[in-house]
Amino acid sequence: MARRRSNAWLILPVLALGIIAACALALFRMNTPVRTISEVTREVAALALHRGESGQEDGGTLGPWWITASSIDPASGFLLDFRVSSGQLHIAAGSAHILVDAERDAFSFQLYEVVVTRVPDGGEAADAYLVTLDEHLLGPIPYGVDIVPDDDLAGRAITMVD
């Protein structure tokens, strides 16, 4: 009988710990940022199209990459004269389409008329290369937020990114 009572005392602390863990998980999920596919597309495009002030480079940082584009085609939404660079690797494309995958919370760039170069940093000239491609898919690239289809947040106000 005494043994049964000691087990009963263990149930209460375990139950309390479970409730605390469930509340913490619920709070964490509430604070996870959510973006729609169109919001992610606009944010990435706005970053690439950002015009730097005098002395600053155009574009912006996207993870380990610097991305920039000269303009956007209003009819297709393609970024024009798109460039990506990271260290010694440089990619240029005549145009790029932003593809967002809500299932993977990631996006990709579908690049067209692509030139990939690796510029050696004081190393051997044999380390350099130049590759041209008609098209190339760069990604998927994790976005770091929960991405949902546009119709999942129908009542939510969508704001333009400056």
Legacy VTK file of the C-alpha trace (Angstrom):
# vtk DataFile Version 3.0
C-alpha trace
ASCII
DATASET POLYDATA
POINTS 162 float
0.000 0.000 0.000
2.813 2.436 0.825
4.399 1.633 -2.522
1.249 2.683 -4.380
1.168 6.039 -2.615
4.770 6.845 -3.640
3.876 6.185 -7.298
0.951 8.571 -6.996
3.331 11.329 -5.879
5.418 10.791 -9.034
2.426 11.218 -11.326
1.738 14.784 -10.200
5.255 16.193 -10.958
5.407 14.360 -14.301
1.958 15.700 -15.238
2.995 19.246 -14.249
6.178 18.950 -16.339
4.107 17.780 -19.311
1.751 20.756 -19.013
4.695 23.180 -18.807
6.308 21.613 -21.890
3.030 21.802 -23.838
2.587 25.492 -22.921
6.183 26.282 -23.930
5.664 24.555 -27.285
2.417 26.454 -27.864
4.141 29.782 -27.097
7.032 28.912 -29.422
4.641 28.130 -32.282
2.745 31.387 -31.714
5.994 33.365 -32.049
7.165 31.620 -35.239
6.937 34.150 -38.077
4.592 33.243 -40.923
4.806 34.563 -44.483
2.716 33.835 -47.536
4.285 32.787 -50.819
3.647 36.235 -52.309
5.194 37.956 -49.255
8.369 35.869 -49.559
8.532 36.594 -53.293
8.172 40.350 -52.664
10.743 40.352 -49.830
13.395 38.532 -51.883
12.716 40.721 -54.948
12.861 43.899 -52.839
16.225 42.805 -51.424
17.665 42.171 -54.894
16.298 45.480 -56.210
17.460 47.580 -53.243
19.443 50.596 -54.428
22.361 51.442 -52.195
23.078 55.012 -51.266
26.256 56.647 -52.558
29.255 54.431 -51.915
27.101 51.396 -51.122
26.544 48.407 -53.367
23.070 47.730 -54.762
21.205 44.640 -53.546
21.567 42.943 -50.198
22.644 39.975 -48.146
20.679 36.755 -48.323
22.386 34.283 -46.001
25.978 33.900 -47.252
25.162 35.461 -50.625
24.973 38.993 -51.958
22.124 39.284 -54.481
21.248 42.116 -56.818
19.144 42.774 -59.910
18.873 45.817 -62.163
15.069 45.701 -62.495
11.987 43.512 -62.528
9.808 42.710 -65.522
6.329 43.878 -64.440
4.546 41.383 -66.699
6.442 38.200 -65.736
7.867 39.149 -62.329
11.329 37.983 -63.463
14.339 39.767 -61.992
16.529 41.131 -64.814
20.345 41.246 -64.876
20.393 39.134 -61.715
23.665 38.483 -59.860
24.650 36.304 -56.894
28.083 36.316 -55.292
29.647 34.579 -52.339
33.381 34.735 -51.832
35.112 33.617 -55.015
31.922 32.338 -56.682
29.960 34.730 -58.910
26.774 33.900 -60.817
25.157 36.216 -63.360
21.874 35.579 -65.133
19.958 37.480 -67.778
16.821 36.816 -65.733
15.736 34.964 -62.625
12.376 33.718 -61.435
11.772 33.322 -57.675
10.104 29.977 -56.923
8.712 29.559 -53.395
8.058 26.105 -51.892
5.682 26.410 -48.921
6.034 22.708 -48.076
9.800 23.037 -47.533
9.729 26.646 -46.186
12.272 27.447 -48.868
12.670 29.189 -52.204
14.797 28.770 -55.322
15.973 30.927 -58.190
15.268 29.603 -61.688
18.085 31.294 -63.621
18.184 31.864 -67.404
21.214 32.762 -69.582
23.609 31.898 -66.760
27.330 32.549 -66.395
29.128 31.008 -63.396
32.657 32.104 -62.549
35.099 31.267 -59.823
37.745 33.903 -59.340
40.834 32.645 -57.498
41.934 34.693 -54.536
45.673 34.841 -55.121
45.672 31.107 -55.851
46.523 29.160 -58.936
45.023 30.265 -62.247
43.930 26.627 -62.675
41.466 27.216 -59.810
39.473 29.696 -61.943
36.661 28.604 -64.208
33.890 29.993 -66.381
30.718 28.040 -67.184
27.767 29.152 -69.293
24.347 27.509 -69.068
21.004 28.154 -70.745
19.273 27.715 -67.386
19.998 26.552 -63.860
17.955 26.012 -60.684
19.695 27.515 -57.635
18.123 26.123 -54.488
16.169 25.183 -52.510
17.273 27.808 -50.023
15.706 27.700 -46.505
13.932 30.981 -45.696
13.821 30.636 -41.904
10.096 31.289 -41.470
6.941 29.238 -41.881
5.758 29.775 -45.471
2.094 29.174 -46.249
0.072 29.402 -49.472
-1.541 32.803 -50.017
-5.062 31.461 -49.489
-4.179 30.082 -46.005
-4.147 33.619 -44.599
-7.044 35.075 -46.597
-8.048 37.573 -43.925
-4.525 38.800 -43.209
-3.410 42.156 -44.557
-0.424 41.823 -46.894
1.908 44.792 -46.917
4.444 45.764 -49.565
8.104 45.708 -48.560
9.952 48.955 -49.187
LINES 1 163
162 0 1 2 3 4 5 6 7 8 9 10 11 12 13 14 15 16 17 18 19 20 21 22 23 24 25 26 27 28 29 30 31 32 33 34 35 36 37 38 39 40 41 42 43 44 45 46 47 48 49 50 51 52 53 54 55 56 57 58 59 60 61 62 63 64 65 66 67 68 69 70 71 72 73 74 75 76 77 78 79 80 81 82 83 84 85 86 87 88 89 90 91 92 93 94 95 96 97 98 99 100 101 102 103 104 105 106 107 108 109 110 111 112 113 114 115 116 117 118 119 120 121 122 123 124 125 126 127 128 129 130 131 132 133 134 135 136 137 138 139 140 141 142 143 144 145 146 147 148 149 150 151 152 153 154 155 156 157 158 159 160 161
